[in-house]
Amino acid sequence: MKKMELLAPAGSLETLKAVCAAGADAVYVGGGQFGARAYAKNFTEDELLYAIDYLHLHDKKLHLTVNTLLKNRELEEQLYRYLLPYYEHGLDAVIVQDAGVFSFIKKHFPGLELHASTQMTITGAEGARFWKEAGADRIVLARELSIDEIRRVHETVDIELECFVHGALCYCYSGQCLFSSMLGGRSGNRGRCAQPCRLPYNVADEGRVLTKGELYPLSPKDLCAIDLLPVLMDAGVSSLKIEGRMKQTQYAAGVTRIYRKYLDLLESGQAENGTVAEEDRRALMELGNRSGFTAGYLRGEKGREMMSLHSPKHTLEQSAIERVTEDKKRMVAGTCVCKLGSRISLTVADVVSGQEVTVYGGEIQPAKNAPAQSADIEKVLRQTGDTDFLFSTLQIDLDENCFIPKQFLKTVRREALEQLKEQLLQKHRRAGMAIVQEDFSRGHSFNDLETLHTDQLLAVCDTLDQLTVCAEKDYIQTVALQLQSFSQEQLCDAVRRAAKQCADTGKKLLLALPSVFRAETAYAYEKQWSCIQNMQQDHMIAGFLAKNYDSLGFLCRMGVSPECVWLDSQLYTFSDRSVSFFREQGYQNRTLPLELNAKELRRLPREGSMLVIYGHAPFMVSSQCVNKNISGCDHKGKKLELVDRYGKHLPVKNYCGVCCNVIYNAVPTLLFLDRAWSEVENIHPQTLRMDFTVEDEAGTRAVLALYEQQILGYPVREPVFDGESTRGHLGRGVE
């Protein structure tokens, strides 16, 4: 049987030791910086160094979360100093979301495993291949994947796959959530999520409230895949991951112990079709759940039964609060030689590896009164206390009539165990390499650039009605059509109509690939690709707008040059180094991040940059469907709204063609008024961008009329947009 790693969480040394004793093969933790749980009780540097040694002495590994998006100063001035002591001490792996962080660590910390975080939203073989070729050692798959999808990734790409099997689920695809960020400045991408998904919302359809009482439509149940270990093994999963770095020690250790039990049974061939004893199933429930458990995504299912609609709380039974398993010790064999007139010696040998050390103490003198006894010597030597070792056997070679002070025994025991520990750990140590720090703190000079040109304007449209309006405008040079708005049957016809309109009006046409590009979508698009390819060859399609790594991989496989691909804001470029990473892959054009403020945006390279100056920001991209969970699936792409505690109406769009929900901000970001526009001019993006999502034809015209009035100085000829708006993060940014 193939051996799968059991990867457990730890938020403290107590928990780390407990999950180690409970059977974890590896433990993932967060340090003082750059982890996706900034509000957890994360490890100090001394604790992390101790933890690395502790796990290595138990033949286990430590993975460190470095899975937030980093700004220039953090990446260039802090990351190296932060990681260096852990790297030199033998850190096994880092979990990374940011492309710039990935390339930095790969360059400056050779030999350190790089795991592509679940926050990269890798949902298929295309994304896995992209990151394997970039140098990743492991892919932490999106939690929304089914076992069949996992199997297809494994069969297509030769790389380790890590899969969540227990713990909390996010409503949103990890890495695609701006909800907490946009509402309160606490970015999930920076480890500071305020969990607005666990708050109550009403669901409305054209103003009519569909729900009664307090409802939590964005709160999934907890995941439990204890029944699915055999099929996960068969699907090619390398590592089983338990969520819970902010959970209690009892929870982490208890869940780890139960999964260890069934993983051992499976690997020894004793498991009976994955059958789980009722007492173990009950124990998992008592350790903590959220209105029960679900394994829906792994089974290829989703819907209301996966949701904790009536309570978002994670509850545990008091009966589950039991004594945590004691620390495990590494077994050693000892031989103590005590000869009159000679120095006392102690040889300690590691039982597993056979490595041994011998140390010598003071010279043994004849006893004047009661001579030393073997049992007394053994009793002292076996008192290993808070060391990492325990004597399995201990031989005492003792001459008669010896006087042996206890201090002799304590000294040789301490020195022998310390020397053996260092010998065992030496193979994990590394030498850090010196680096030349690059200075990105001054930003980029635009003195030699011309004044911002407003003719470099791109409009992204969800509907053909919006596209028709935008194509009429002579100041819009490029239009992008959101393909996810159309079913497979509609796709080619919609692209042809858009291409004709753009050709007739002299516009460039981009095709925006879906927010999430799973294997089923890739298969459907591949079948339709010939019509798209023909139009591209006829110069009717200028390029593509990609929102995720699976799209990049797919376009590459379809023969599309990276020069014809624009990166959307979900492919984060928070730093110069992340921009450089994509440029090295051939991607020159990118959308600026929505979470940076004006000052931070000014410091990023202008070349190839595109700034969104209008649009309802996407708060959440989800595999779940609000309409299905409340009213039932009708495949009609119904436009619903979530109504929050303050009466704000957040639009929800069902993109049924790719089975995806996007929740948008209640008010649009609008940057072509007054002070905001002066900031835009200072940022000096190469291209301006407007996103039309929930607007009808009249709403689209109203937004463009405001732009014409404010920026182009056109006379008012039709209704101008005068609704509520926001400047997004232009002024404040995120922590």
NORPELIN-V13038 format. One record per pair of residues at least 24 apart in sequence whose C-alpha atoms are under 10 Angstrom apart, sorted by the first residue. I is the first residue (numbers start at 1). J is the second residue. Records with the same first field share a line. If there is no record, write none. Layout:
I=J + J
This chain:
1=233 + 234 + 266 + 267 + 268 + 269
2=233 + 234 + 236 + 237 + 238 + 266 + 267 + 268
3=233 + 237 + 238 + 239 + 263 + 264 + 266 + 267 + 268
4=162 + 229 + 232 + 233 + 236 + 237 + 238 + 239 + 240 + 263 + 264 + 267
5=60 + 162 + 237 + 238 + 239 + 240 + 241 + 260 + 263
6=162 + 165 + 238 + 239 + 240 + 241 + 242 + 256 + 259 + 260 + 263
7=60 + 61 + 62 + 63 + 162 + 163 + 164 + 165 + 239 + 240 + 241 + 242 + 243 + 256
8=62 + 63 + 166 + 240 + 241 + 242 + 243 + 244 + 245 + 252 + 253 + 255 + 256
9=63 + 241 + 242 + 243 + 244 + 245 + 246 + 247 + 249 + 252 + 253 + 256
10=41 + 42 + 43 + 243 + 244 + 245 + 246 + 247 + 248 + 249 + 252 + 253
11=37 + 40 + 41 + 42 + 43 + 244 + 245 + 246 + 247 + 248 + 249 + 252
12=40 + 41 + 42 + 43 + 44 + 47 + 48 + 51 + 245 + 246 + 248 + 249
13=42 + 43 + 47 + 48 + 50 + 51 + 54 + 249
14=248 + 249 + 324 + 326 + 327
15=245 + 247 + 248 + 249 + 250 + 251 + 252 + 253 + 324
16=51 + 54 + 55 + 62 + 249 + 252 + 253 + 327
17=51 + 54 + 55 + 249 + 253 + 324 + 325 + 326 + 327 + 328
18=249 + 250 + 252 + 253 + 254 + 256 + 257 + 324 + 325 + 326 + 327 + 328
19=249 + 250 + 251 + 252 + 253 + 254 + 255 + 256 + 257 + 324 + 325 + 327
20=54 + 55 + 58 + 59 + 60 + 61 + 253 + 256 + 257 + 325 + 326 + 327 + 328
21=58 + 253 + 256 + 257 + 324 + 325 + 326 + 327 + 328 + 329
22=252 + 253 + 254 + 255 + 256 + 257 + 258 + 259 + 260 + 261 + 324 + 325 + 326 + 327 + 328
23=60 + 253 + 256 + 257 + 258 + 259 + 260 + 261 + 263 + 264
24=55 + 60 + 61 + 240 + 241 + 242 + 253 + 256 + 257 + 259 + 260
25=55 + 58 + 59 + 60 + 61 + 62 + 239 + 240 + 256 + 260
26=55 + 56 + 59 + 60 + 61 + 62 + 63 + 92 + 239 + 241
27=51 + 52 + 55 + 60 + 61 + 62 + 63 + 64 + 241 + 242 + 245
28=61 + 62 + 63 + 64 + 65 + 93 + 94 + 95 + 241 + 242 + 243 + 244 + 245
29=62 + 63 + 64 + 65 + 66 + 94 + 95 + 245
30=63 + 64 + 65 + 66 + 67 + 94 + 95 + 245
31=64 + 65 + 66 + 82 + 83
32=82
33=65 + 66 + 67 + 68 + 74 + 78 + 79 + 82 + 83 + 191
34=64 + 65 + 66 + 67 + 68 + 69 + 70 + 74 + 75 + 78 + 79 + 82 + 96 + 189 + 190 + 191
35=64 + 65 + 66 + 67 + 68 + 69 + 95 + 96 + 189 + 190 + 191 + 192
36=65 + 66 + 67 + 68 + 69 + 96 + 97 + 119 + 187 + 188 + 189 + 190 + 191 + 192 + 193
37=65 + 67 + 68 + 188 + 189 + 190 + 191 + 192 + 193 + 245 + 246
38=68 + 188 + 190 + 191 + 192 + 193
39=191 + 192 + 193 + 194 + 246
40=191 + 192 + 245 + 246 + 247
41=245 + 246
42=245 + 246
45=82 + 83 + 85 + 86
46=85 + 86
48=85 + 86 + 89 + 91
49=85 + 86 + 87 + 88 + 89 + 90 + 91
50=89
51=91
52=86 + 89 + 90 + 91 + 92 + 425 + 428
53=89 + 90 + 91 + 388 + 421 + 422 + 424 + 425 + 428
54=329 + 387 + 388 + 421 + 425
56=90 + 91 + 92 + 421 + 424 + 425 + 427 + 428
57=329 + 330 + 388 + 389 + 421 + 422 + 424 + 425
58=328 + 329 + 330 + 331 + 388 + 389
59=330 + 352
60=92
61=90 + 91 + 92 + 93
62=90 + 91 + 92 + 93 + 94
63=91 + 92 + 93 + 94 + 95 + 113 + 114 + 115
64=91 + 92 + 93 + 94 + 95 + 96 + 115
65=93 + 94 + 95 + 96 + 97 + 115 + 117
66=93 + 94 + 95 + 96 + 97 + 98 + 101 + 102 + 115 + 117
67=94 + 95 + 96 + 97 + 98 + 101 + 102 + 115 + 116 + 117 + 118 + 119 + 120 + 175 + 189 + 190 + 191
68=95 + 96 + 97 + 98 + 101 + 117 + 119 + 175 + 187 + 188 + 189 + 190 + 191 + 192
69=96 + 97 + 98 + 99 + 100 + 101 + 175 + 187 + 188 + 189 + 190 + 191 + 572 + 573 + 574 + 575 + 578
70=97 + 98 + 99 + 100 + 101 + 189 + 190 + 572 + 573 + 574 + 575 + 577 + 578
71=98 + 100 + 101 + 573 + 574 + 575 + 576 + 577 + 578 + 596 + 600 + 604
72=100 + 439 + 440 + 441 + 443 + 574 + 575 + 576 + 577 + 578 + 600 + 603 + 604
73=439 + 440 + 441 + 442 + 575
74=575
75=100 + 101 + 104 + 440 + 574 + 575 + 576 + 577 + 578
76=101 + 104 + 437 + 438 + 439 + 440 + 441 + 575 + 576 + 577
77=437 + 438 + 439 + 440 + 441
79=104 + 105
80=104 + 105 + 108 + 109 + 432 + 434 + 435 + 437
83=109 + 432
84=108 + 109 + 430 + 431 + 432 + 433
85=430 + 431 + 432
86=429 + 430 + 432
87=111 + 112 + 428 + 429 + 430 + 431 + 432
88=428 + 429 + 430 + 431 + 432 + 433
89=425 + 426 + 427 + 428 + 429 + 430 + 431 + 432
90=425 + 426 + 427 + 428 + 429 + 430 + 431
91=428 + 429 + 430
92=428
93=137 + 138
95=119 + 138 + 139 + 140
96=120 + 136 + 140
97=121 + 175 + 189 + 572
98=189 + 571 + 572 + 573 + 574 + 575 + 577 + 578
99=131 + 134 + 571 + 572 + 573 + 574 + 575 + 577 + 578 + 579 + 580 + 581 + 582
100=572 + 573 + 574 + 575 + 576 + 577 + 578 + 579 + 580 + 581 + 582
101=575 + 577 + 578 + 581
102=131 + 134 + 135 + 136 + 577 + 578 + 581
103=134 + 135 + 577 + 578 + 580 + 581
104=577 + 578 + 581
106=134 + 135 + 136
107=435
108=432 + 433 + 434 + 435
109=430 + 431 + 432 + 433
110=430 + 432 + 433
111=430
112=137 + 430
113=137 + 138
114=138 + 139
115=139 + 140 + 160 + 161 + 162
116=140 + 141 + 161 + 162
117=141 + 142 + 162 + 174 + 175
118=142 + 143 + 162 + 163 + 164 + 173 + 174 + 175
119=143 + 173 + 174 + 175 + 176 + 177 + 188 + 189
120=173 + 174 + 175 + 176 + 548 + 549 + 550 + 570 + 571 + 572
121=173 + 174 + 175 + 176 + 516 + 517 + 548 + 549 + 550 + 570 + 571
122=173 + 174 + 175 + 516 + 517 + 518 + 548 + 549 + 550 + 551
123=149 + 150 + 153 + 173 + 516 + 517 + 518 + 519 + 548 + 549 + 550
124=149 + 150 + 151 + 152 + 153 + 154 + 156 + 157 + 517 + 518 + 519 + 520 + 522 + 549 + 550 + 551 + 553 + 554
125=149 + 150 + 151 + 152 + 153 + 154 + 155 + 156 + 157 + 158 + 518 + 519 + 522 + 549 + 550 + 553 + 554
126=153 + 156 + 157 + 517 + 518 + 519 + 522 + 549 + 550 + 551 + 552 + 553 + 554 + 555 + 556 + 557
127=153 + 157 + 517 + 518 + 548 + 549 + 550 + 551 + 552 + 553 + 554
128=153 + 154 + 156 + 157 + 158 + 159 + 160 + 161 + 549 + 550 + 553
129=153 + 156 + 157 + 158 + 159 + 549 + 550 + 553 + 554
130=157 + 549 + 550 + 551 + 552 + 553 + 554 + 556 + 585
131=159 + 549 + 550 + 553
132=157 + 158 + 159 + 160
134=581 + 585
136=160
137=161
138=162 + 238 + 239
139=163 + 238 + 239
140=164 + 239 + 240 + 241
141=174 + 237
142=173 + 174 + 175
143=169 + 170 + 172 + 173 + 174 + 223 + 297 + 298
144=169 + 170 + 171 + 172 + 173 + 174 + 296 + 297 + 298 + 299 + 300 + 301 + 302 + 518 + 622 + 623 + 624
145=296 + 297 + 298 + 299 + 300 + 301 + 518 + 519 + 623
146=232 + 295 + 296 + 297 + 298 + 299 + 300 + 301
147=228 + 231 + 232 + 233 + 234 + 235 + 236 + 237 + 297 + 298 + 299 + 300
148=231 + 232 + 235 + 298 + 299 + 300
149=235 + 298 + 300 + 518 + 519 + 520
150=232 + 235 + 236 + 237 + 298 + 519
151=231 + 232 + 233 + 234 + 235 + 236 + 237
152=235 + 236 + 519
153=235 + 236 + 237 + 519
154=235 + 236 + 237 + 238
155=235 + 236
159=236 + 237 + 238
160=236 + 237 + 238 + 239
161=235 + 236 + 237 + 238 + 239 + 240
162=236 + 237 + 238 + 239 + 240 + 241
163=232 + 237 + 238 + 239 + 240 + 241 + 242 + 298
164=223 + 224 + 225 + 239 + 240 + 241 + 242 + 243 + 298
165=222 + 223 + 224 + 225 + 226 + 227 + 228 + 229 + 232 + 239 + 240 + 241 + 242 + 243 + 259 + 295 + 298
166=222 + 223 + 224 + 225 + 226 + 240 + 241 + 242 + 243 + 244 + 255 + 256 + 259 + 284 + 289 + 293 + 294 + 295
167=221 + 222 + 223 + 224 + 225 + 241 + 242 + 243 + 244 + 247 + 252 + 255 + 288 + 289 + 290 + 293 + 294
168=219 + 220 + 221 + 222 + 223 + 224 + 242 + 243 + 244 + 289 + 290 + 293 + 314
169=219 + 220 + 221 + 222 + 223 + 243 + 290 + 294 + 306 + 307
170=195 + 197 + 198 + 218 + 219 + 220 + 221 + 222 + 622
171=197 + 198 + 217 + 218 + 219 + 220 + 221 + 307 + 620 + 621 + 622 + 623 + 624 + 625
172=197 + 218 + 219 + 220 + 619 + 620 + 621 + 622 + 623 + 624 + 661 + 662 + 663
173=516 + 620 + 621 + 622 + 623 + 624
174=620 + 621 + 622
175=570 + 571 + 572 + 620 + 621
176=515 + 516 + 547 + 548 + 569 + 570 + 571 + 618 + 619 + 620 + 621 + 622
177=570 + 618 + 619 + 620 + 621 + 622 + 663
178=570 + 594 + 595 + 617 + 618 + 619 + 620 + 621 + 663 + 664 + 665
179=617 + 618 + 619 + 620 + 663 + 664 + 665
180=619 + 620
181=594 + 595 + 619 + 728 + 729 + 733 + 734 + 735
182=594 + 595 + 617 + 618 + 619 + 665 + 726 + 728 + 729 + 733 + 734
183=619 + 665 + 728
184=734
185=595 + 728 + 729 + 732 + 733 + 734 + 735
186=733 + 734 + 735
187=595 + 733 + 734 + 735
188=734
189=572 + 595 + 734
190=595 + 734 + 735
191=735
192=734 + 735
195=219
196=644
197=312 + 620
198=308 + 309 + 311 + 312 + 313
199=311 + 312 + 644 + 645
200=309 + 310 + 311 + 312 + 642 + 643 + 644 + 645
201=641 + 642 + 643 + 644 + 645 + 646 + 647 + 648 + 649 + 650
202=641 + 642 + 643 + 644 + 645 + 647 + 649
203=626 + 627 + 630 + 640 + 641 + 642 + 643 + 644 + 649 + 650 + 652
204=627 + 639 + 640 + 641 + 642 + 643 + 649 + 650 + 651 + 652
205=627 + 638 + 639 + 640 + 641 + 642 + 651 + 652
206=638 + 639 + 640 + 641
207=640 + 641 + 643 + 649
208=640 + 641
209=640 + 641 + 642 + 643
210=630 + 631 + 640
211=630 + 631
213=310
214=309 + 310 + 311
215=308 + 309 + 310 + 311 + 312
216=307 + 308 + 309 + 310 + 311 + 312
217=304 + 307 + 308 + 309 + 310 + 311 + 312 + 624 + 625 + 626 + 629 + 630 + 642
218=307 + 308 + 309 + 312 + 622 + 624 + 625 + 626 + 629 + 642
219=290 + 306 + 307 + 308 + 309 + 310 + 311 + 312 + 313
220=290 + 291 + 292 + 293 + 294 + 303 + 304 + 305 + 306 + 307 + 308 + 309 + 311 + 312 + 624
221=289 + 290 + 291 + 292 + 293 + 294 + 295 + 296 + 305 + 306 + 307 + 308 + 309 + 311 + 312 + 313 + 314
222=288 + 289 + 290 + 291 + 292 + 293 + 294 + 295 + 306 + 307 + 308 + 314
223=289 + 290 + 292 + 293 + 294 + 295 + 296 + 297 + 298 + 306
224=281 + 284 + 285 + 289 + 292 + 293 + 294 + 295 + 296 + 298
225=259 + 293 + 294 + 295 + 296 + 298 + 299
226=255 + 258 + 259 + 262 + 263 + 274 + 275 + 276 + 280 + 281 + 284 + 295
227=259 + 262 + 273 + 274 + 275 + 276 + 281 + 295
228=273 + 274 + 275 + 295 + 298 + 299
229=259 + 262 + 263 + 266 + 273 + 274 + 275
230=262 + 263 + 266 + 267 + 271 + 272 + 273 + 274 + 275
231=273 + 274 + 298
232=298
233=263 + 266 + 267
247=288
248=287 + 288 + 321
249=321 + 323 + 324
250=287 + 320 + 321 + 322 + 323 + 324 + 325
251=284 + 286 + 287 + 288 + 316 + 320 + 321 + 322 + 324
252=287 + 324
253=287 + 324 + 325
254=283 + 284 + 286 + 287 + 320 + 321 + 322 + 324 + 325
255=280 + 283 + 284 + 285 + 287 + 288
256=284
257=325
258=283 + 284
259=284
283=316 + 317 + 319 + 320
284=316 + 320
285=315 + 316 + 317 + 320
286=315 + 316 + 317 + 318 + 319 + 320 + 321
287=314 + 315 + 316 + 317 + 318 + 319 + 320 + 321
288=313 + 314 + 315 + 316 + 317 + 320
289=313 + 314 + 315 + 316 + 317
290=314 + 315 + 316
291=315
297=623 + 624
301=624
302=623 + 624 + 625 + 628 + 629
303=623 + 624 + 625 + 626 + 627 + 628 + 629 + 630 + 632 + 633
304=624 + 625 + 626 + 627 + 628 + 629 + 630 + 631 + 632
305=629
306=624 + 629
307=624 + 629
309=629 + 630
327=386 + 388
328=388 + 389 + 390
329=384 + 386 + 387 + 388 + 389 + 390 + 391
330=387 + 388 + 389 + 390 + 391 + 392 + 421
331=388 + 389 + 390 + 391 + 392 + 393
332=356 + 389 + 390 + 391 + 392 + 393 + 394 + 417 + 420
333=389 + 390 + 391 + 392 + 393 + 394 + 395
334=358 + 378 + 381 + 382 + 390 + 391 + 392 + 393 + 394 + 395 + 396 + 413 + 416
335=378 + 393 + 394 + 395 + 396 + 397
336=360 + 374 + 377 + 378 + 381 + 394 + 395 + 396 + 397 + 398 + 409 + 412 + 413
337=395 + 396 + 397 + 398 + 399
338=363 + 364 + 372 + 374 + 377 + 396 + 397 + 398 + 399 + 400 + 402 + 403 + 404
339=363 + 364 + 365 + 366 + 397 + 398 + 399 + 400 + 401 + 402
340=364 + 365 + 366 + 367 + 398 + 399 + 400 + 401 + 402 + 403 + 404
341=365 + 366 + 402
343=408
344=398 + 404 + 408 + 409 + 412
345=397 + 408 + 409 + 412 + 413 + 416
346=381 + 394 + 395 + 396 + 409 + 412 + 413 + 415 + 416 + 417
347=394 + 395 + 412 + 413 + 416 + 417 + 420
348=391 + 394 + 413 + 416 + 417 + 419 + 420
349=391 + 416 + 417 + 420
350=389 + 391 + 392 + 417 + 420 + 421 + 424
351=391 + 392 + 393
353=424
355=420 + 423 + 424
356=416 + 417 + 419 + 420 + 421 + 423 + 424
357=415 + 416 + 417 + 418 + 419 + 420 + 421 + 423
358=412 + 415 + 416 + 417 + 419 + 420
359=411 + 412 + 413 + 414 + 415 + 416 + 417 + 419
360=408 + 411 + 412 + 413 + 415 + 416
361=407 + 408 + 409 + 410 + 411 + 412 + 413 + 415
362=404 + 405 + 407 + 408 + 409 + 411 + 412
363=403 + 404 + 408
364=399 + 402 + 403 + 404 + 405 + 408
365=401 + 402 + 403 + 404 + 405
366=399 + 400 + 401 + 402 + 403 + 404
367=400 + 401 + 402 + 403 + 404
368=401 + 402 + 403
369=401 + 402 + 403
370=401 + 402 + 403
371=399 + 400 + 401 + 402 + 403 + 404
372=398 + 399 + 400 + 401 + 402 + 403 + 404 + 405 + 406
373=398 + 399 + 400 + 401 + 402 + 403 + 404
374=398 + 399
376=406
377=404 + 405 + 406 + 409 + 410
378=409
380=406 + 407 + 409 + 410 + 413
381=406 + 409 + 410 + 411 + 412 + 413 + 414
382=410 + 413
383=410 + 413
384=410 + 413 + 414 + 417
387=414 + 417 + 418 + 421
388=417 + 418 + 421
389=417 + 418 + 420 + 421
390=417
440=575 + 576 + 577 + 603 + 604
441=600 + 603
442=602 + 603
443=576 + 599 + 600 + 601 + 602 + 603 + 604 + 605
444=602 + 603 + 604 + 605 + 606
445=602 + 603 + 605 + 606
446=602 + 605 + 606 + 682 + 683 + 684
449=606 + 684
450=684
451=681 + 682 + 684
452=680 + 681 + 682 + 683 + 684 + 685 + 686 + 687 + 688
453=681 + 684 + 685 + 686 + 687 + 688
454=686 + 687 + 688 + 711 + 712
455=687 + 688
456=610 + 685 + 686 + 687 + 688 + 689
457=610 + 611 + 612 + 613 + 686 + 687 + 688 + 689 + 690
458=507 + 508 + 509 + 510 + 610 + 611 + 612 + 687 + 688 + 689 + 690 + 691
459=509 + 510 + 612 + 614 + 615 + 688 + 689 + 690 + 691 + 692
460=509 + 510 + 511 + 512 + 545 + 612 + 615 + 689 + 690 + 691 + 692 + 693
461=485 + 511 + 512 + 690 + 691 + 692 + 693 + 694 + 695 + 700
462=486 + 512 + 691 + 692 + 693 + 694 + 695 + 696
463=494 + 498 + 692 + 693 + 694 + 695 + 696 + 697
464=494 + 495 + 497 + 498 + 501 + 697
465=498 + 695 + 696 + 697 + 698 + 700
466=691 + 692 + 693 + 694 + 695 + 696 + 697 + 698 + 699 + 700 + 701
467=498 + 501 + 502 + 692 + 697 + 700
468=497 + 498 + 501 + 502 + 505 + 697
469=697 + 698 + 700 + 701 + 704
470=502 + 507 + 690 + 692 + 697 + 700 + 701 + 704
471=498 + 501 + 502 + 503 + 504 + 505 + 506 + 507 + 508 + 509
472=501 + 502 + 504 + 505 + 506 + 507
473=505 + 507 + 704 + 708
474=505 + 506 + 507
475=507 + 708 + 712
476=506 + 507 + 508 + 688 + 689 + 690
477=502 + 505 + 506 + 507 + 508 + 509
478=502 + 506 + 507 + 508 + 509 + 510 + 542 + 687 + 689
479=507 + 508 + 509 + 510 + 511 + 512 + 542 + 689 + 690
480=508 + 509 + 510 + 511 + 512 + 513 + 541 + 542 + 543 + 544 + 545 + 691
481=509 + 510 + 511 + 512 + 513 + 544 + 545 + 692
482=510 + 511 + 512 + 513 + 514 + 515 + 545 + 692 + 693
483=511 + 512 + 513 + 514 + 515 + 525 + 655 + 657 + 658
484=511 + 512 + 513 + 514 + 515 + 516 + 517 + 521 + 654 + 655 + 656 + 657 + 658 + 659 + 660
485=513 + 514 + 637 + 653 + 654 + 655 + 656 + 657 + 658 + 693
486=637 + 655 + 656 + 657 + 658
487=524 + 635 + 655 + 656 + 657 + 658 + 659
488=521 + 524 + 525 + 527 + 528 + 656 + 657 + 658
489=524 + 528 + 657
490=657
491=525 + 528 + 531 + 532 + 657
492=525 + 528 + 529 + 530 + 531 + 532
493=531
495=531 + 532 + 535 + 540 + 541
496=531 + 532 + 535 + 540 + 541
498=540 + 541
499=535 + 536 + 539 + 540 + 541 + 542
500=540
502=540 + 541
503=539 + 540 + 541
507=540 + 541 + 542
508=539 + 540 + 541 + 542 + 543
509=536 + 539 + 540 + 541 + 542 + 543 + 544
510=536 + 540 + 541 + 542 + 543 + 544 + 545 + 564 + 565 + 566
511=541 + 542 + 543 + 544 + 545 + 546 + 565 + 566
512=543 + 544 + 545 + 546 + 547 + 551 + 565 + 566 + 567 + 568
513=544 + 545 + 546 + 547 + 548 + 551 + 552 + 555 + 568
514=545 + 546 + 547 + 548 + 551 + 655 + 657 + 658 + 660
515=546 + 547 + 548 + 551 + 568 + 570 + 618 + 621 + 622 + 655 + 658 + 660 + 661 + 662
516=546 + 547 + 548 + 549 + 550 + 551 + 621 + 622 + 623 + 658 + 659 + 660
517=546 + 547 + 548 + 549 + 550 + 551 + 552 + 554 + 658 + 660
518=550 + 551 + 658
519=550 + 554
520=658
521=551 + 657 + 658 + 659
522=550 + 551 + 554 + 555 + 658
523=554
524=657 + 658
525=554
526=554 + 555 + 557 + 558
529=558
530=558
533=558 + 559 + 560
536=560
544=568
545=589 + 590 + 591
546=570 + 571 + 590
547=571 + 572 + 591
548=572
552=587
561=586 + 587
562=586 + 587 + 588 + 589
563=587 + 588 + 589
564=588 + 589
565=589 + 590
566=590 + 591 + 608 + 609 + 610
567=591 + 592 + 608 + 609 + 610
568=592 + 593 + 610
569=593 + 594 + 595 + 610 + 611 + 612
570=594 + 618
573=604
574=600 + 601 + 604
575=600 + 601 + 603 + 604 + 605
576=603 + 604 + 605
577=604
579=604 + 605 + 608 + 609
580=605
583=608
589=686 + 687
590=687
591=685 + 687 + 688 + 689
592=685
593=729
594=618 + 669 + 728 + 729 + 730 + 733 + 734
595=728 + 729 + 730 + 732 + 733 + 734 + 735
596=728 + 729 + 730 + 731 + 732 + 733 + 734 + 735
597=679 + 683 + 727 + 728 + 729 + 730 + 731 + 732 + 733 + 734
598=676 + 679 + 680 + 682 + 683 + 729 + 730 + 731 + 732 + 733
599=679 + 682 + 683 + 730 + 731 + 732 + 733
600=683 + 730 + 733
601=679 + 680 + 682 + 683 + 684 + 685 + 730 + 733
602=679 + 680 + 681 + 682 + 683 + 684 + 685
603=683
604=683 + 685
605=683 + 684 + 685 + 686
606=683 + 684 + 685 + 686 + 687
607=684 + 685 + 686 + 687
608=685 + 686 + 687
609=683 + 684 + 685 + 686 + 687 + 688
610=684 + 685 + 686 + 687 + 688 + 689
611=671 + 680 + 683 + 684 + 685 + 686 + 687 + 688 + 689 + 690
612=669 + 670 + 671 + 680 + 685 + 687 + 688 + 689 + 690 + 691
613=668 + 669 + 670 + 671 + 672 + 673 + 676 + 677 + 680 + 688 + 689 + 690 + 691 + 727 + 728
614=668 + 669 + 670 + 671 + 672 + 688 + 689 + 690 + 691 + 692 + 703 + 704 + 707 + 725 + 726 + 727 + 728
615=664 + 665 + 667 + 668 + 669 + 670 + 671 + 689 + 690 + 691 + 692 + 693 + 694 + 695 + 703 + 725 + 726
616=650 + 651 + 663 + 664 + 665 + 666 + 667 + 668 + 669 + 670 + 690 + 691 + 692 + 693 + 694 + 695 + 725 + 726 + 728
617=662 + 663 + 664 + 665 + 666 + 667 + 668 + 669 + 691 + 693 + 728
618=651 + 652 + 662 + 663 + 664 + 665 + 666 + 693
619=650 + 651 + 652 + 662 + 663 + 664 + 665 + 666
620=652 + 661 + 662 + 663 + 664 + 665
621=652 + 653 + 660 + 661 + 662 + 663 + 664
622=654 + 659 + 660 + 661 + 662 + 663
623=658 + 659 + 660 + 661 + 662
624=654 + 659 + 660 + 661 + 662
625=652 + 653 + 654 + 655 + 656 + 659 + 660 + 661 + 662
626=652 + 653 + 654 + 661 + 662 + 663
627=652 + 653 + 654 + 661
628=654
635=659
637=661
639=694
641=666
642=666
651=693 + 694
652=694
653=693 + 694
664=693 + 694
665=725 + 726
666=724 + 725 + 726
667=723 + 724 + 725 + 726 + 728
668=692 + 723 + 724 + 725 + 726 + 727 + 728
669=724 + 725 + 726 + 727 + 728 + 729 + 730
670=703 + 707 + 724 + 725 + 726 + 727 + 728
671=707 + 725 + 726 + 727 + 728 + 730
672=706 + 707 + 710 + 711 + 727
673=706 + 707 + 710 + 711 + 727
674=710 + 711
675=727
676=726 + 727 + 730 + 731
677=710 + 711 + 727
679=730 + 731
680=730
